[in-house]
Amino acid sequence: MTQKKKQPNELTVFIASGGSKCDECGEELGNSAWITLQGAERKAACLSCADLDHLVFLPSGDTALTRRSRKHSGLSAVVLKWSRARKRYERQGLLVENAAIERAVIECEADAGQRELRRAQAAIRRAELDEDYLGRFADRVRELFPGCPAGREKIVAEHACRKYSGRVGRSASAKALDEEAVRLAVTAHIRHQETNYDELLLRGEDRMSARAEVRARIDSVLRRWQTTGS
């Protein structure tokens, strides 16, 4: 597995070698945490604090699927892990938008056997999701935000509850279906799906400035979704 050159505007996520702690939220992330390094001080940030927790991990291996997924994803990040044997960081895959993978899979079906691609997609899904927990989390989203559009609770739950480190839905409070943890997951979904936040990041705007710019829009959507029949 070789290290490849990053593309312009491509972010980097590191799989930590040992235990890690997020310098922004203070959460202990444990071993092999997925983190970004922020600012000149290179402070660690979990994927939730780095606003990358809505992205899906696509492992390396299928060049066509990777290329097409990156092309269709507005925001993407290279995932790197330190190889002690080779003394260098090696690419593990990409974090991309789920819709980009789905679109790329459809395109790749013209190039490869449908059965093989569907098996690969199903394997990724099984590895990433706990279906029982997913259902309970989605029900809790619908309970707290009855006005959210039909089907959004499942999308929020699927993004929040993927198993690798850093997702809002993997915290202890989220597993207890705590109201604040669920609200954070819904807020992250709105930030990426209902505002131009990702666009601002791609234009090079500072993350905190971009968050401030879309905060009013997020609050407005949250209020609407909390009302039945909105």
N, C-alpha and C positions, 0 to 999 in steps of 0.2 A: 504494500500500500504506500504510494508515494505522495509527497506533498506537492500540491499544484499551486500556481500563482493565483492570488485572489483577483477577482474582477473589480472594476470601479464600483464604488458605493456598496460593496459587499462587506457586511459586518462579520465579526469573528466571535465564536463561542468556544470556550475551552472546557474540556472535561478535566477537572482537577485531579491531581495524582493522589493527594491525601485529603484530610478533612478541610472544609472551607466554611467561612462565615460571610454572610452578605454585609458589606459595610454600609448599606443604605437602610435596610429594615432590621438588621441585627440578628437575623435568623441563622441558627447553626444548620448548615446544609448537609453535613455528613460527608462520607467518602464519595469520591467520583462525582462530585456536584458539577452541574452545568452552570458556568458563570461567564460574564463578560468583564473586561477590565476597562474602567471608566476614567477618562481624564488623564492629565499629565502624571497624576499620582498613581495611576493604574490600580485604582481601588476596585475590589471585587463587587459585582452586583449579580444577584440571582436573575433568572430569566423574567420573573414577574416585575422586579424593579427596573429591569432594562427594557421592559415593554416588548419582549420577544416571546412571551408565553402563549401567544395565539398561533405561533408557527408550529408546524408538524415536522418531525424528524424523518428524513429520507436517507437511509443508509447508502453508502457508496456501493457500486457494483454494476448498476445498469446505466451505462453512459447516456443512452438516448433518453431514458426516463429522467435522469438528473438534468440533462441539458434543457429538455422541454419544460420541466417543472420550474427551473430557475427563470426561464424566459417568461413564463406566465405569472410568476409571483412578483407582486409589487415590491415586497421586502423579502430578503433572504439573508442567511448567515451561514458561513462555513463553520463546521464543527471540527475542532482539532483536539488531539490527545497526544501527550508526550510519550515517546517511545524510549524507554530506558536502554533497550538494546541498540537502537540506531542513533540515540542522542539527538533527537529532533522531534518536532511536532509533525504528526501525520493526520491527514484528512480522514475523518470517519464518515462524513456525509454532509448533508445540508439541512438547515431548517428553512422550510418554505411554507407558503399558505396551502391549506388543505385543498382548496378549490383548484390550485395550480397543479397539484398531483393528480387530481381526478381528471382534469383536462388533458394532462400529459399522458395518462394511462389510455384514454380514448384514442389519442393520436398514435400511441405506440402499438395499438392493436393491429394497425395496418402493416406493421413491420415484424411482428412476432406472434407466436401462437397465443390465442386469447386465454386458453386454459392456464398457461404458465404465468401470464401476467396477473390473472385473477388470483392465483394461488399466492403470488408474491404480495399482492395488495392485502389479501386476507391475513397473511402472516404478520404484516406490519400492524394491522388493526388489532389482532389478537395480542400481540406483544405490548401494544400501547394502552389497551383499554381493559378495564374491569367492568363488564357489562352490568352487573348487579349494582355496583356503586354508581355507575353512570346513570342508571335509571332513577336511583334515589336522589342524586344530585339534581337531575333535570326536574323531578317533581318538586324539589325544594325551590328551584328557580321559579317555576310556575306559581308556586304558593306565594312567594314574596313579591313577584312581579307579574301579576295576573294580566296586565295589559300588554305584555310583550307579544310581538307577532307570533302566530302559530308556527311551531317548529323551532323557534329560536332557543327555547330552553334546552333542547337536545344539542344544538350547536355549541351553546355556552358550556354545557356539561362536558362535551367531548373534548373541547379545547382545554378546559380547566383541569381535567382529571387524568390526563395522560401520565404514564408512570415515571418518566424520567424527571430528574430533580429540577426544581424551580417552578413548577406549575402551582398556581394558587390552590387548586383542588387537591393537592397532595399533602397539604399541611394538616396537622392534627385537628385544628379547629374546623377545617373544611370537611374532614372525614366525619366529624360530629355534626355536620350540616349547620354550623354556626351561621347566624344571619349575616354578620359582618364579612365573613369569608366568602359567602355566596355573593354578597353585594360587590366585593372586589372583583370576582370573576365576571359578573355582569358588566361592571364598569369597564374592565379591560376589553370585553367584547364590543361595547359601544364605542370605545375610543378608536378601535381599529376598523369597525364596520360602519359606523354612523357619522364619522367625522373625517376630515382630511389630514389626520395626524400622521399617517404613514407617508403621505405626500410631503409634508413638512420635513420629516426626517430625511427623506431622499434628496430634498433640496439643500440639505446640510444644516438645517436649523438645530440649535441646541435642544436636547431632549426636554429639559425643564421649561424652556421657553415655549416649545411646541405644546407641552401639556397645558400650560397656562392659557395658550391661545384657544384650545378646544374645550376648556373646562366648562364654560357656560353651556355649550351645546350638550355635553355629557350630562350635566345636571338637569337640563330640560328634558332629555330623553328618559332619564331615570324617573323623574316625576311622572311623566306620561305613562311609563310602563308599570308604575306602582298602582295605577288606577284601573280598576276593572272596566273592560270594554273600550280601552283607549286604542 
